[in-house]
Amino acid sequence: MSVIIPDSLKPNDGRFGSGPSKIRPEQVAALDAAALGPLGTSHRQTPVKQIVASIREGLTQFFNLPDGYEIALGNGGASAFWEVACACLIERRAAFGTYGSFSSKFAASAKNAPFLEDPAVFEGEPGTYRLPELTEGVDTYCWAHNETSTGVAAPIRRVPGSAEAGALTVIDGTSAAGALPIDISQTDAYYFSPQKAFGSDGGLWVAVLSPAAIERAAKVEASATADGARRWVPPFLSLTQALNNSRKDQTLNTPAVATLIMMENQIRWLNANGGLAWPTARCAESASILYSWAEKSEYAHPFVTDPAARSTAVVTIDLDDALPASQVLAELRANGIVDASGYRKLGRNQLRVGVFPSVDPADVEAFTKCVDYVAERL
Ligand SMILES: *Cc1c(COP(=O)(O)O)cnc(C)c1O
């Protein structure tokens, strides 16, 4: 290690990952409290089912769900939900806005599903967003609320005319849910994994479903059982089975109980602090510390040029070529400040900072001081 950052400059907690992200000590304490049960006990019995019930009730409150909307969950993370959506929500053809790695992956799944027509793909440059446009014959519109690979946040409102045409709006909220403002009534499926803003471990998907999405899944899944149907909906990808289990506060197969416990703790923490408005303001404060620092910096600049597209959950900062991000990151890591690396496949000389609700804005401020300290000495 060549640079030793003085302790007085360092953040109290050096975890700035974009997922997995910082887990608060209180969440780990909740695991400790569960050590003699519910940890290590059956997910079909009351103690674990109460945790799932609390997650479902807590999210209903947090997102202020409109009438008829429901929370479903299952194993496999957001990546699994892409396949669930291909199997159960897209009837024939979907349209996608793609502007980075995650939004593109879902579009690729739909393209590869042999029983779906090739999707309409509206592609934007990394660092911007592009929404899908109203397209004849499209029954499902999909994009990502927060493109984690580039630090871009996209607006969430239905494509005008899409609801009237009976189409669903399916939004990847993975790194946005819990950090960015959202009007759930603009979505039919808003899905996410718990290891981002909910500061838990991975492995689970959670989806907020509208009555239209629930009805669509029932219809599409029934069509797959017809004679000669080309579509195959394996039980593991069945949204209807997932929902039926969720209504009983269970998952189809065995979940990671620790993930549930930590997520439940986080949702209670967010709701106790005032619900959605509180973390969104806190994340916006953290993000603005980074963006204003980068705007003033001699060597660092916000990657996303349109301020309206800048994420307040995942902040991307380009560095001048003279200052290799790999060296800065290595020095930071040696000093206990970790996971602020850019998305590998984006291939930029970049820092990417997860400023989820668990991250203290004061620690974000300290992070900028530490980067300056390292930069001056490299
Ligand atoms: C992390 C992430 C995913 C993938 O989540 P997994 O839990 O790893 O499947 C999908 N979409 C977005 C926007 C993400 O940030």
The ligand as a Tripos MOL2 file, in Angstrom:
@<TRIPOS>MOLECULE
LIG
   15    15     1     0     0
SMALL
NO_CHARGES

@<TRIPOS>ATOM
      1 C1        -28.3980   -6.1850   -9.8410 C.3       1 LIG1
      2 C2        -29.3830   -5.9860  -10.8920 C.ar      1 LIG1
      3 C3        -30.0220   -7.0650  -11.5190 C.ar      1 LIG1
      4 C4        -29.6640   -8.4930  -11.2190 C.3       1 LIG1
      5 O1        -30.0390   -8.8450   -9.9200 O.3       1 LIG1
      6 P1        -29.7380  -10.3480   -9.4300 P.3       1 LIG1
      7 O2        -30.3170  -10.3700   -8.0660 O.co2     1 LIG1
      8 O3        -28.2480  -10.5140   -9.4490 O.co2     1 LIG1
      9 O4        -30.3880  -11.2630  -10.3800 O.co2     1 LIG1
     10 C5        -30.9840   -6.7970  -12.4690 C.ar      1 LIG1
     11 N1        -31.3110   -5.5320  -12.7970 N.ar      1 LIG1
     12 C6        -30.7200   -4.4680  -12.2240 C.ar      1 LIG1
     13 C7        -31.1420   -3.0860  -12.6250 C.3       1 LIG1
     14 C8        -29.7390   -4.6580  -11.2540 C.ar      1 LIG1
     15 O5        -29.1560   -3.6000  -10.6660 O.3       1 LIG1
@<TRIPOS>BOND
     1     1     2 1
     2     2     3 ar
     3     2    14 ar
     4     3     4 1
     5     3    10 ar
     6     4     5 1
     7     5     6 1
     8     6     7 2
     9     6     8 1
    10     6     9 1
    11    10    11 ar
    12    11    12 ar
    13    12    13 1
    14    12    14 ar
    15    14    15 1
@<TRIPOS>SUBSTRUCTURE
     1 LIG1         1 GROUP 0 **** ****
